[in-house]
């Protein structure tokens, strides 16, 4: 992959988006595929899956993009240990399901996966400020576990502001921003999309010298 030094990829990467429905699952699968194609052992994990009953649909998307079947770690739910039925933020989905989220289950799953794979890509739910519990946000989990983060963005109207707000929030909490991935799937307005990509590319290069700016094919 252009501009991606495999030796510099952290063991664990957290994948977040500038919001919901930005193509985060597709970006996670794509990044995993690229890492795998370069000869590195990699697997993806879903921090918390909402809107499903037994199997994580996002994990299924990852595997389809990676071009591999569901793995044994998928079938025994190590890659998606926390699944909630209602399609909402985890704190609300857990309340509706009458469950109490134990996030140590997710972190222990990551540790288990690291014993088998060189890299683990952990996809979050929605954006970085999504509440996992009533008083605990996604960014709190990232900071607590010191997870280098990838931000997925796109060319929709408003994406520049949403991206900068996400980067600002991560920066203020001292999170390493490993990469920004631009997903061109939403490039319905060529003028806005072209300017969004160009602006964000320049912004990242100027403000975050160590952060990669990658564009999905």
Beta strands, then each sheet from edge to edge (+ up, - down):
strand 1: 12-17
strand 2: 42-46
strand 3: 49-50
strand 4: 83-84
strand 5: 119-127
strand 6: 131-133
strand 7: 136-137
strand 8: 148-154
strand 9: 177-183
strand 10: 212-215
sheet 1: 2+ 5+ 1+ 8+ 9+ 10+
sheet 2: 3+ 4+
sheet 3: 6+ 7-
end
